[in-house]
């Protein structure tokens, strides 16, 4: 009897300690913000990116920290809100990135690139058509992107952001088609892992998966079997305690081009190659 009571007390103690540890684990512990701290990342092609914490600014009475980048981004198709945020906020709720305008530029650039690919294929496949498709793109993103929540809970999903995009294209104004995209991204902390990089080995890293779900609607009656689902993006980020992001991997599919069924027989380009970044060097200022 006493032995059973002892086991019960022990299990209760472990349960209480687990709750305590869980409650103390804050998102900000995985995102240092001391001015002068820097991280150097290397991608799969050997290109380096350095980001440094610089003095932030006050926005609507709230303090935002800031990053600078070397080199600065030139092609907005390459922008990643995980890697290239300019402003971010740390609070009791977690880590928030202020990336509205940058995300809008990036999605506009992404759809523009896809449309240029489509037009090139269209011209090659329809040489008897003199007119060239024209298009307009509009993008509206939310102000904030919720990178990590506090407290950190394993396997609990949250909405990180929502983006609305509109693409109108056609040979003439009378035969144009408008596609409205609604992109909702969710995040989930999968587990903790040990991550090895050229900057060192990091234990107890949060492995966080971010996944988009996109809905495309048309201003014309189009049967579901006439188009394929739009492409999605899966991004995996590893955060090391008191260090920040140590590894990043992203698999992205085309958004508009994926709508065109294979049965159309168009020689469309393949999806972009997966992108990986790993930490090469860093310094966290005290």
Buried (B, 14 or more C-beta within 10 A) or exposed (E): EEEEEEEEEEEEEEEEEEEEEEEEBBBBBBBBBEEEBBBBBBBEEEEEBBBBBBEBEEEEEEEBBBBEBEEEBEEBBBBBBBBBBBBBBBEEBBBBBBBBEBBBBBBBBBBBBBBEBBBEBBEEEEEEEEEEBBBEBBBEBBEBBBBBBBBBEEEEEBEBBEBBBBBBBBBEEEEBBBBBBBBBBBBBBEEBEEBEBEBEEBEEBBBBBBBBEBEBEEEEEBEEEEBBEBBBBBBBBBBBBEBBBBBBBBBBBBBBBBBBEEEEEBEBEEEBEEBBBBBBBBEBEE
